[in-house]
Amino acid sequence: MTGSPRQSPIRVLIVDDEEFNRLRLRDLLADEADVEIAGEARDGVEAVERIRALMPDLVLLDVRMPGLNGVDVVRAIGADAMPATIFVTAYDQYAVEAFRVAAVDYLVKPFDDERFAQALQRARRALTLDGLETMRAQLLRVLQGTPAPDSAPSPPPPASAPAFLERIPVEISGTVRPVSVNEIDYILASGPYAELVVGGKRLLVREAMQTLEERLDPARFMRIHRSAIVRLACVEGMRRGAGGDGEVLLKGGVRLRVSRTRREALERWLGMAQ
């Protein structure tokens, strides 16, 4: 028997140890009329406290956090008391597979707006159709290491996430278009987000530098500074600085600073290291 439509807003708790990730989730939820942000948590310990105190309908739960991680949070709350959950992960295939049948949905960073909207819609259906009991039973089986029976409903198996990014979605004048990573000359930090520099144009993407560094092929891209990532095919050379840092020269004449801690890796790639 299906439940009746919700009359009250869906109260959401955002859990992520990175401020820019929480900011992005806030932005994505801002235009959802039926959603209310109940609160935020910056780590697993705070997440447990907020879930117990606020009793949200839905938790956007980062899997990898210092201290208590997402799995620990679920164990601390208990499957019977856990709200509907959308897990958020970088590229941990073990997490995707482990929670495939246990959560409302999961998001693999970097995800685009459309993928987030799909996950949120699935959460709406779960809450409207009283699917929480089924979800909690499945979650309990996963935490106990018991496979779900064949008769238990589950979402279709996820497509395998690519090892590295080949395209990055960018919104330009209201239209989202994919930018091939082979078009990118370099990437610069822009507050909590990043800018792709493509043929002299700067394209803002709502992803953190750390996320992009993790998802880009290290054979093609290198982070040379906390605020810069370069496509190695664009590198023409490097000039060593007196203070231990340096300067990289890119095709087209662009020069970017190389930090002291990143210089050795770039020198090895250039064949300069002794």
QUIFEN-V209778 format. One record per residue. N is the residue number from 1. RES is the residue in one letter. SS is DSSP state (H for helix, E for strand, L for the rest). OMEGA is omega as a letter, one per 40 degrees, with the letter a starting at -180 (999 if undefined). D_LAST is the distance of its C-alpha to the last C-alpha in Angstrom with 2 decimals. Layout:
# QUIFEN-V209778
N&RES&SS&OMEGA&D_LAST ; N&RES&SS&OMEGA&D_LAST
This chain:
# QUIFEN-V209778
1&M&L&a&71.14 ; 2&T&L&a&69.04 ; 3&G&L&i&68.94 ; 4&S&L&i&70.20 ; 5&P&L&i&67.93 ; 6&R&L&i&66.39 ; 7&Q&L&a&68.19 ; 8&S&L&i&65.73 ; 9&P&L&i&62.15 ; 10&I&E&a&59.26 ; 11&R&E&a&57.70 ; 12&V&E&i&53.92 ; 13&L&E&i&51.49 ; 14&I&E&a&47.84 ; 15&V&E&i&45.31 ; 16&D&L&a&41.61 ; 17&D&L&i&39.23 ; 18&E&L&a&37.68 ; 19&E&H&a&39.88 ; 20&F&H&i&38.84 ; 21&N&H&i&39.80 ; 22&R&H&i&43.15 ; 23&L&H&a&43.67 ; 24&R&H&i&43.19 ; 25&L&H&i&45.67 ; 26&R&H&i&48.11 ; 27&D&H&a&47.86 ; 28&L&H&a&48.53 ; 29&L&H&a&51.53 ; 30&A&L&a&52.98 ; 31&D&L&a&55.07 ; 32&E&L&a&56.44 ; 33&A&L&a&60.07 ; 34&D&L&a&60.63 ; 35&V&E&i&57.63 ; 36&E&E&i&57.48 ; 37&I&E&a&54.35 ; 38&A&E&a&55.60 ; 39&G&E&i&52.52 ; 40&E&E&i&48.81 ; 41&A&E&a&46.75 ; 42&R&L&i&43.21 ; 43&D&L&a&42.62 ; 44&G&H&i&44.37 ; 45&V&H&i&46.54 ; 46&E&H&i&47.85 ; 47&A&H&i&48.36 ; 48&V&H&i&50.66 ; 49&E&H&a&52.62 ; 50&R&H&i&53.02 ; 51&I&H&a&54.06 ; 52&R&H&a&56.73 ; 53&A&H&a&57.93 ; 54&L&H&a&57.85 ; 55&M&L&a&58.63 ; 56&P&L&i&56.98 ; 57&D&L&a&57.91 ; 58&L&E&i&54.34 ; 59&V&E&i&50.91 ; 60&L&E&a&47.66 ; 61&L&E&i&45.45 ; 62&D&E&a&41.65 ; 63&V&L&a&40.50 ; 64&R&L&i&37.29 ; 65&M&L&i&37.96 ; 66&P&L&a&37.07 ; 67&G&L&i&39.80 ; 68&L&L&i&42.42 ; 69&N&L&a&41.18 ; 70&G&H&i&43.52 ; 71&V&H&i&44.67 ; 72&D&H&i&45.47 ; 73&V&H&i&47.48 ; 74&V&H&i&49.60 ; 75&R&H&a&50.22 ; 76&A&H&a&51.23 ; 77&I&H&a&53.68 ; 78&G&L&a&54.97 ; 79&A&L&a&55.53 ; 80&D&L&a&59.18 ; 81&A&L&a&58.46 ; 82&M&L&i&55.29 ; 83&P&L&i&55.87 ; 84&A&E&a&54.88 ; 85&T&E&i&51.08 ; 86&I&E&i&48.48 ; 87&F&E&i&45.10 ; 88&V&E&a&42.01 ; 89&T&E&i&38.63 ; 90&A&L&i&35.17 ; 91&Y&L&a&34.51 ; 92&D&L&i&35.72 ; 93&Q&H&i&37.62 ; 94&Y&H&a&39.12 ; 95&A&H&i&40.77 ; 96&V&H&a&42.08 ; 97&E&H&a&43.57 ; 98&A&H&a&44.96 ; 99&F&L&a&46.81 ; 100&R&L&a&47.77 ; 101&V&L&a&51.40 ; 102&A&L&a&51.52 ; 103&A&L&i&50.84 ; 104&V&L&i&52.54 ; 105&D&E&i&49.27 ; 106&Y&E&i&45.52 ; 107&L&E&i&43.08 ; 108&V&E&i&39.50 ; 109&K&L&e&37.28 ; 110&P&L&i&36.96 ; 111&F&L&a&40.64 ; 112&D&L&a&42.75 ; 113&D&H&a&46.15 ; 114&E&H&i&48.08 ; 115&R&H&i&46.54 ; 116&F&H&i&47.34 ; 117&A&H&i&50.88 ; 118&Q&H&i&51.33 ; 119&A&H&i&50.34 ; 120&L&H&i&52.69 ; 121&Q&H&i&55.49 ; 122&R&H&i&55.08 ; 123&A&H&i&55.39 ; 124&R&H&a&58.56 ; 125&R&H&a&60.04 ; 126&A&H&a&59.24 ; 127&L&H&a&60.89 ; 128&T&H&a&63.83 ; 129&L&L&i&64.57 ; 130&D&L&a&64.36 ; 131&G&L&a&61.38 ; 132&L&H&a&60.00 ; 133&E&H&i&61.86 ; 134&T&H&a&60.35 ; 135&M&H&a&56.86 ; 136&R&H&i&57.29 ; 137&A&H&i&58.59 ; 138&Q&H&i&55.61 ; 139&L&H&i&53.22 ; 140&L&H&i&54.96 ; 141&R&H&i&54.59 ; 142&V&H&a&50.84 ; 143&L&H&i&50.40 ; 144&Q&L&i&52.51 ; 145&G&L&a&50.60 ; 146&T&L&i&53.70 ; 147&P&L&i&53.39 ; 148&A&L&i&55.64 ; 149&P&L&a&58.72 ; 150&D&L&a&58.90 ; 151&S&L&a&61.69 ; 152&A&L&i&59.66 ; 153&P&L&i&58.84 ; 154&S&L&i&55.18 ; 155&P&L&i&53.27 ; 156&P&L&a&51.87 ; 157&P&L&a&48.49 ; 158&P&L&i&45.64 ; 159&A&L&a&43.59 ; 160&S&L&i&40.12 ; 161&A&L&i&37.75 ; 162&P&L&a&35.00 ; 163&A&L&i&31.55 ; 164&F&L&i&30.25 ; 165&L&L&i&32.12 ; 166&E&L&i&33.16 ; 167&R&E&i&35.62 ; 168&I&E&a&36.22 ; 169&P&E&a&39.84 ; 170&V&E&i&40.49 ; 171&E&E&i&43.92 ; 172&I&E&i&44.90 ; 173&S&L&i&48.43 ; 174&G&L&i&49.73 ; 175&T&E&i&48.32 ; 176&V&E&i&45.45 ; 177&R&E&i&43.31 ; 178&P&E&i&40.17 ; 179&V&E&i&37.05 ; 180&S&E&i&34.69 ; 181&V&H&i&31.11 ; 182&N&H&i&30.27 ; 183&E&H&a&32.20 ; 184&I&L&i&30.17 ; 185&D&L&i&27.85 ; 186&Y&E&a&26.83 ; 187&I&E&a&28.53 ; 188&L&E&i&29.50 ; 189&A&E&i&31.11 ; 190&S&E&a&34.80 ; 191&G&L&i&36.36 ; 192&P&L&a&36.64 ; 193&Y&E&a&36.06 ; 194&A&E&i&33.63 ; 195&E&E&i&33.95 ; 196&L&E&i&32.76 ; 197&V&E&a&32.11 ; 198&V&E&i&33.45 ; 199&G&L&i&34.05 ; 200&G&L&i&34.39 ; 201&K&E&i&36.77 ; 202&R&E&a&36.18 ; 203&L&E&a&37.63 ; 204&L&E&i&38.17 ; 205&V&E&a&37.75 ; 206&R&L&i&39.00 ; 207&E&L&i&35.87 ; 208&A&L&i&33.42 ; 209&M&H&a&29.75 ; 210&Q&H&i&28.98 ; 211&T&H&i&31.30 ; 212&L&H&i&29.83 ; 213&E&H&a&26.25 ; 214&E&H&a&27.54 ; 215&R&H&i&29.53 ; 216&L&L&a&27.21 ; 217&D&L&a&25.09 ; 218&P&L&i&21.43 ; 219&A&L&a&20.60 ; 220&R&L&a&22.38 ; 221&F&E&i&22.20 ; 222&M&E&i&19.83 ; 223&R&E&a&21.06 ; 224&I&E&a&19.21 ; 225&H&E&i&21.80 ; 226&R&L&a&24.86 ; 227&S&L&a&26.93 ; 228&A&E&i&25.01 ; 229&I&E&a&23.92 ; 230&V&E&i&22.81 ; 231&R&E&a&23.40 ; 232&L&H&i&20.15 ; 233&A&H&a&22.21 ; 234&C&H&a&23.16 ; 235&V&E&i&19.73 ; 236&E&E&a&19.29 ; 237&G&E&a&16.37 ; 238&M&E&i&15.15 ; 239&R&E&i&15.73 ; 240&R&E&i&14.13 ; 241&G&L&a&16.96 ; 242&A&L&a&17.85 ; 243&G&L&i&18.82 ; 244&G&L&i&15.67 ; 245&D&L&a&16.85 ; 246&G&E&a&16.60 ; 247&E&E&i&18.71 ; 248&V&E&i&18.53 ; 249&L&E&i&20.66 ; 250&L&E&i&22.82 ; 251&K&L&a&25.17 ; 252&G&L&i&28.37 ; 253&G&L&i&26.84 ; 254&V&L&i&26.46 ; 255&R&E&a&23.93 ; 256&L&E&a&23.08 ; 257&R&E&i&21.53 ; 258&V&E&a&18.35 ; 259&S&L&a&18.72 ; 260&R&H&a&16.37 ; 261&T&H&a&16.46 ; 262&R&H&a&15.72 ; 263&R&H&a&13.03 ; 264&E&H&i&10.06 ; 265&A&H&i&11.86 ; 266&L&H&i&12.49 ; 267&E&H&i&9.02 ; 268&R&H&i&8.31 ; 269&W&H&i&11.66 ; 270&L&H&a&11.11 ; 271&G&L&a&8.15 ; 272&M&L&a&6.43 ; 273&A&L&a&3.79 ; 274&Q&L&999&0.00
